[in-house]
Amino acid sequence: MSLGFAAVNYITCKEDYKERFEELFTSRKGAIDKMPGFRNMHVLKPQTDDNSTYLIVSYWDDESNFKEWTQSEAFIEGHKRGFEDITKAREQGIEPPMTSDFKTYAILTN
């Protein structure tokens, strides 16, 4: 039996993009906080020099609540600045400043 749902986004940033990435999250508008079924979110910063992957962990009542978030206008607006950075890099023919790998999990314990 699941006690909820967690989505983990593994975001790897180029060294010169880390400050910008952190600014994007610390200045977020908080739209996710108002979504039905949303419980909490943690942005985890790597603590070793050889690690450039941040973890964004969001907790939900269930998977359907999370999917509603990812399909919402609030999601698009909330990610707009980061998406613009990636688009700009691609238009310039350079590697994007960050990459993302998403995984989802059922919560087994509190």
Summary of the structure (lengths in Angstrom):
residues: 110
radius of gyration: 14.8
end to end distance: 12.4
largest distance: 48.1
contacts: 277
relative contact order: 0.31
helix: 39%
strand: 30%
